[in-house]
Amino acid sequence: MTADPGTDLGARFDTLYSRHFSALLAYSIRRVAHREDAADVVAEVFLVVWRRVDEVPDEPSTLPWLYGVAGNVLNNHVRGSRRRAALTGRLREALSRQPAAGNDPPDVVGNVPRGLSLLSATDREILQLSLWEELSPADIATTLGLRPGVVRNRLHRARTRLRTILVELEFLDSGEHRR
């Protein structure tokens, strides 16, 4: 009777994890700008290990191989951080050039995110897909796996709920902004 290969690989992964987690965490902490990013790096390393557990060399080459994987993950992390920082800079610049929507007073525009945060996740998602991603109701329906008529109905209700919240928070007059 032969052993299940999946069980052997799972046991090997468990062994690799328990033996090398601390070393990989310390390695990562010393190389990231923010300590909390180290956990993400180690998680990504062990994701690679999980996918390639049968390729991980035996001791004493295991830890150096894992450090090599961690180095690649860290390089990807740094590149991703640079891309995010560049994108954030471009987004800030674009937002600074963007006029406030319509005649909305600046405090209304600034408080819309607070109003959104008070909506249900479903309402928030439908509004964000419509307003931020500029999707049509048909495209939102495809994204959410709903019928377009259902999306149009939910979108109308979500807008009404957001307007009501903004009025209750005194960010809008009750007679204003009927769109």
C-alpha positions in Angstrom: 0.0 0.0 0.0 1.4 3.4 -1.0 1.1 6.6 0.9 -1.0 9.4 -0.6 1.4 11.8 -2.2 -0.7 14.8 -1.3 -0.4 13.9 2.4 3.4 13.6 2.1 3.6 17.0 0.4 1.3 18.6 3.0 3.4 17.1 5.8 6.6 18.4 4.0 5.0 21.9 3.8 4.1 21.8 7.5 7.7 20.9 8.3 9.2 23.6 6.1 6.8 26.2 7.6 7.5 25.3 11.2 11.3 25.1 10.7 11.8 28.2 8.6 9.0 30.7 9.4 11.0 32.6 12.1 14.1 32.9 10.0 12.1 34.1 7.0 10.2 36.6 9.1 13.4 38.0 10.6 15.0 38.1 7.1 12.0 40.1 5.8 11.7 42.5 8.7 15.3 43.5 8.1 14.5 44.3 4.5 11.1 46.1 4.4 10.4 49.7 5.1 7.4 48.9 7.3 7.5 45.9 9.7 3.9 44.9 8.9 4.9 44.3 5.3 7.2 41.5 6.4 4.2 39.3 7.2 2.9 39.8 3.7 6.3 38.8 2.3 6.5 35.7 4.4 3.0 34.7 3.4 3.9 35.1 -0.3 7.0 33.0 0.2 5.0 30.2 1.7 2.5 30.5 -1.1 5.4 29.8 -3.5 6.5 26.9 -1.3 3.0 25.5 -1.2 2.8 25.6 -5.0 6.3 24.2 -5.5 6.8 22.1 -2.4 8.1 19.2 -4.4 10.9 21.4 -5.8 12.2 22.7 -2.5 15.7 21.3 -2.0 16.5 19.2 1.0 18.6 20.4 3.9 21.1 22.1 4.1 20.0 23.9 0.9 16.5 24.6 2.0 16.9 27.9 3.8 19.2 29.4 1.2 16.6 28.5 -1.5 13.8 30.0 0.7 15.9 33.2 1.1 16.2 33.3 -2.7 12.4 33.1 -3.0 12.0 35.7 -0.3 14.5 38.0 -2.2 12.3 37.7 -5.3 9.2 38.4 -3.3 10.8 41.4 -1.7 11.9 42.7 -5.2 8.3 42.4 -6.4 7.1 44.1 -3.2 9.5 47.1 -3.7 8.4 47.4 -7.4 4.8 47.3 -6.4 5.4 49.9 -3.7 7.1 52.2 -6.2 4.2 51.7 -8.6 1.6 52.5 -5.9 3.6 55.6 -4.8 3.8 56.8 -8.4 0.1 56.2 -8.9 -0.8 57.9 -5.7 1.2 60.9 -6.7 -0.5 61.1 -10.1 -3.9 60.6 -8.5 -3.2 63.4 -6.0 -2.2 65.7 -8.8 -5.3 64.8 -10.9 -7.5 65.3 -7.9 -6.0 68.7 -7.1 -6.9 69.8 -10.7 -10.4 68.4 -10.5 -13.1 70.9 -9.7 -15.7 70.1 -7.1 -18.7 68.3 -8.6 -21.3 70.8 -9.8 -22.0 73.6 -7.2 -21.5 71.3 -4.3 -19.8 73.1 -1.4 -16.4 71.7 -0.5 -17.7 70.2 2.8 -20.3 68.2 0.9 -17.8 66.7 -1.5 -15.4 66.0 1.3 -18.1 64.3 3.4 -19.5 62.0 0.7 -17.0 59.3 1.7 -18.4 59.5 5.2 -21.9 59.2 3.9 -20.8 56.2 1.7 -19.3 54.5 4.8 -22.7 54.6 6.4 -24.4 52.7 3.6 -24.6 48.9 3.3 -21.8 47.2 1.4 -24.2 46.4 -1.4 -25.3 50.1 -1.8 -21.7 51.3 -1.5 -20.5 48.9 -4.2 -23.2 49.8 -6.7 -22.6 53.5 -6.2 -18.9 53.1 -6.5 -19.2 51.1 -9.7 -21.5 53.7 -11.1 -19.8 56.8 -10.0 -16.1 56.0 -9.6 -15.7 53.3 -12.2 -18.3 54.9 -14.5 -20.0 51.6 -15.4 -23.4 51.5 -16.9 -26.2 49.6 -15.2 -25.6 46.8 -17.7 -21.9 46.6 -16.9 -22.6 46.7 -13.2 -25.1 43.9 -13.7 -22.4 41.9 -15.4 -19.9 42.7 -12.6 -22.3 41.7 -9.9 -24.0 38.9 -11.7 -27.4 40.6 -11.6 -30.0 41.7 -14.2 -29.7 45.3 -15.4 -33.3 46.1 -14.2 -32.3 45.0 -10.7 -29.2 47.1 -10.8 -31.1 50.2 -12.0 -33.5 49.7 -9.1 -30.8 49.2 -6.5 -28.8 52.1 -7.9 -31.8 54.4 -7.6 -32.4 53.2 -4.0 -28.7 53.6 -3.1 -28.6 57.2 -4.4 -31.8 58.0 -2.4 -30.3 56.4 0.8 -27.0 58.4 0.3 -28.9 61.6 -0.2 -30.9 60.9 2.9 -27.8 60.2 4.9 -26.1 63.4 3.7 -29.3 65.4 4.6 -29.4 63.8 8.1 -25.7 64.6 8.6 -26.6 68.2 7.6 -24.1 68.0 4.6 -27.0 68.8 2.2 -30.2 70.9 2.5 -33.2 68.6 2.1 -34.4 70.5 -1.1 -30.9 70.5 -2.8 -29.2 68.1 -5.1 -32.1 66.2 -6.5 -30.5 64.4 -9.4 
